[in-house]
Amino acid sequence: MHHKPCGYYKFGNKIQAEINDYNRLKKIDIRIPEMIDMDVENERVLKEYIEGNTIFEPIKSDCMKNEYVEQVKAMCDLLYLANTNIDYFPTNFVVQNELIYYIDFEIRLSQSHWL
């Protein structure tokens, strides 16, 4: 975790935000790695390792499957209903056994001008 200033994010307690975001994503039923442990004092989170390539690999090699796009769209539907936005950067998604996992726990509440 870093503490560099960021104009569009205001974290407050970053480790607690990570825990809260993880719990929110689980409640929304987004496919994410399990949080195995956390060290609050040192701001460390131990996550389950999701083996596979990031979605960036099929994108850059022009081998993107429609099934992957549909899985992300299904995630979007759940997230939008929960007024939640995630970081859609391709390296935040890993493909394991043809399933897409969002491996970043960071979220933001959706803003009306995004919808």
C-alpha positions as CSV (number, residue, x, y, z in Angstrom):
1,M,0.0,0.0,0.0
2,H,1.2,3.5,-0.7
3,H,0.4,6.8,0.8
4,K,1.1,9.1,-2.1
5,P,-1.5,11.8,-2.6
6,C,-4.2,11.0,-5.2
7,G,-6.6,13.7,-6.3
8,Y,-9.5,11.3,-7.1
9,Y,-9.2,9.0,-4.1
10,K,-9.4,9.8,-0.4
11,F,-8.7,6.6,1.6
12,G,-8.4,7.6,5.2
13,N,-7.4,4.3,6.9
14,K,-6.2,2.3,3.9
15,I,-6.0,-1.1,5.5
16,Q,-9.5,-0.7,6.9
17,A,-10.7,0.5,3.5
18,E,-9.1,-2.7,1.9
19,I,-10.9,-4.9,4.4
20,N,-14.2,-3.0,3.9
21,D,-13.8,-3.2,0.1
22,Y,-13.1,-7.0,0.2
23,N,-16.2,-7.5,2.3
24,R,-18.3,-5.4,0.0
25,L,-17.1,-7.3,-3.1
26,K,-17.8,-10.6,-1.4
27,K,-21.3,-9.5,-0.5
28,I,-22.0,-8.4,-4.1
29,D,-20.8,-11.8,-5.2
30,I,-17.8,-10.7,-7.3
31,R,-15.3,-13.5,-8.0
32,I,-12.2,-12.4,-6.0
33,P,-9.4,-14.2,-4.2
34,E,-9.9,-15.0,-0.6
35,M,-8.3,-12.8,2.0
36,I,-6.2,-15.2,4.0
37,D,-4.7,-12.9,6.6
38,M,-4.0,-9.2,7.3
39,D,-1.4,-7.3,9.2
40,V,-3.1,-4.1,10.2
41,E,-0.1,-2.5,11.9
42,N,2.1,-3.0,8.8
43,E,-0.7,-2.6,6.2
44,R,-0.2,-5.9,4.6
45,V,-2.9,-8.2,3.1
46,L,-2.3,-11.8,2.2
47,K,-4.6,-12.9,-0.6
48,E,-5.2,-16.3,-2.2
49,Y,-3.1,-16.7,-5.3
50,I,-5.1,-17.0,-8.5
51,E,-3.0,-18.8,-11.0
52,G,-3.3,-17.7,-14.6
53,N,-2.6,-14.8,-16.9
54,T,-4.1,-11.4,-16.6
55,I,-6.8,-10.5,-19.1
56,F,-4.2,-8.2,-20.7
57,E,-2.5,-11.3,-22.3
58,P,-5.5,-12.2,-24.6
59,I,-6.2,-8.6,-25.2
60,K,-2.6,-7.8,-26.5
61,S,-2.5,-11.1,-28.5
62,D,-5.9,-10.4,-30.1
63,C,-7.3,-13.6,-28.6
64,M,-10.0,-12.2,-26.4
65,K,-12.9,-14.6,-25.9
66,N,-16.5,-13.4,-25.8
67,E,-17.0,-15.5,-22.7
68,Y,-14.5,-13.3,-20.8
69,V,-16.2,-10.1,-21.9
70,E,-19.6,-11.6,-20.9
71,Q,-18.2,-12.4,-17.4
72,V,-16.9,-8.9,-16.9
73,K,-20.3,-7.5,-18.1
74,A,-22.0,-9.8,-15.5
75,M,-19.7,-8.4,-12.9
76,C,-20.7,-4.9,-14.0
77,D,-24.4,-5.6,-13.7
78,L,-23.9,-6.7,-10.1
79,L,-21.6,-3.8,-9.3
80,Y,-23.9,-1.2,-10.8
81,L,-26.8,-2.5,-8.8
82,A,-24.7,-2.1,-5.7
83,N,-23.6,1.4,-6.6
84,T,-20.0,0.2,-6.7
85,N,-17.2,0.8,-9.2
86,I,-14.0,-1.2,-9.5
87,D,-10.7,-0.6,-11.3
88,Y,-11.2,-2.1,-14.8
89,F,-7.5,-2.0,-15.7
90,P,-6.8,-5.3,-17.5
91,T,-4.1,-6.5,-15.1
92,N,-6.6,-6.4,-12.3
93,F,-8.3,-9.5,-13.9
94,V,-6.9,-13.0,-14.0
95,V,-8.2,-15.9,-16.0
96,Q,-8.1,-19.2,-14.2
97,N,-9.9,-22.3,-15.7
98,E,-11.8,-20.0,-18.1
99,L,-13.2,-17.9,-15.1
100,I,-12.4,-14.2,-14.6
101,Y,-11.3,-13.1,-11.1
102,Y,-11.0,-9.5,-10.0
103,I,-7.8,-9.6,-8.0
104,D,-7.8,-6.0,-6.7
105,F,-10.0,-5.3,-3.7
106,E,-10.1,-1.5,-4.3
107,I,-13.5,0.0,-5.0
108,R,-15.3,3.3,-5.1
109,L,-18.9,4.2,-4.8
110,S,-20.3,5.0,-8.3
111,Q,-21.0,8.6,-9.1
112,S,-24.0,9.6,-11.1
113,H,-22.0,11.2,-13.9
114,W,-20.4,7.8,-14.6
115,L,-23.7,6.0,-15.2
